[in-house]
Amino acid sequence: MKLSKEQFVKYVNRYEQMLKEEYVIMDVLDASPEWKPSGWLNSFYDLLHDMCELKEDAICGSALDWFCWETEFGERGDMRVIEVSDGAKWDITDAGVLYDYIMKYEVEK
């Protein structure tokens, strides 16, 4: 992980805000999903993901992928609980909790 907790939370939250703004703009302009700014947002996400140096599963992707897409940035309560091998359950409600989980279980020490 190349980011501090503060940086990670800042950039994940910024990415979420950028996506929300893009959805509003696309709706107003009736733009197609292939419009150019989507590529810019994807590049921002790719850089963020690379800076995190996360493990990836062929089916589920990384913990960041899961948080952003499956839990909708922690909004979906039915999708955001992770059970780990030591019996702990993590309710990943926001980017800060996700960072703590990643640092405890996914970053090699």
Buried (B, 14 or more C-beta within 10 A) or exposed (E): BEBEBEBBBEBBBEBBEBBEEBEEEBEEEEBEEEEEEBEEBEEBBEEBBEBBBBEEEEEEBBBBBBBBEEBEBBEEEEBBEBEEEEEEEBEBBBBBBBBEBBEEBBEEE
